[in-house]
């Protein structure tokens, strides 16, 4: 634990003083499971990555005088085959950092036939942020999760299936709750139902077969409960990759359980717009999300 504290001290110095991102391993002592990827990780086309076999967190902490105490773990999309780390990851974190919100970009391990791997990493990331909340200037009750496309599926998985932590664990991180306090879902994959699901994400996570148990397990509109955290959903009406019905069904499920939610369906934006300045209506979502955080009194 001394090594972790030393690292987080260095992390605070570098991130706050020179606004530079730092990297923290999600499993510093080794993950409890293996996704089987033996090829080296590869970056291409900007900072998209594939062959991810080790999970890492890129932490962007705001300046102390701007700090709201809020944090967001960010899951980039890419169909569970790649991860678009820039406009669906680091750029979102930078925007949040400027608003006084800690942005933590999660480079999760890709599944490669091991469906439990990405959500295992996402839950561990949330626990890690909670464990380090005091050192990082974060309120442990204001830690959200965000995700785009398949990253939105991962975020909504973490937001619907969670636990309070294992208080008997010798690992202090595992003692922490992995329940996010709110969700930001950008054009998310939600369901694995053939009628309106994204079959590429489904095949990459659970395989090409028709395992009804796994389809139900990862169809997150079926996993909503009264304990599901509030959600802010963003999508475009002209999305041809992930049908808008994904978000609509999830929103409807949230409403059945009286979970607070806000959804914006923009006329134009397509799929995968992230936080880019495209000149399309969907560009407005970051400020709308920040307004929602203030309206919910998450940011005060």
ABEGO torsion letter per residue (X at the ends): XAAAAAAAAAAAAAAAAAGBBBBBBABAAEBABBAGBABBBBBBGEABBBGBABBBBBBBBBBAAABAGBBBBBBBBGGGABBBABAABAAAAAAAAAAGBBBBBBBBBBAGGBAAAAAAAAAAAAAAAAAAAAAAGBBAABBBBBBBEAAAAAAAAAAABBBAEBAABABAAAABBABBABBBBBGBBABABAAABBAAAAAAAAEABBBAAAAAAABAAAABBAABBBBBBBBBAABAABBAAAAAAAAAAAAAAGBBBBBBBBABGEBGAEABBAGBAAAAAAAAAAAAAAAAGABX
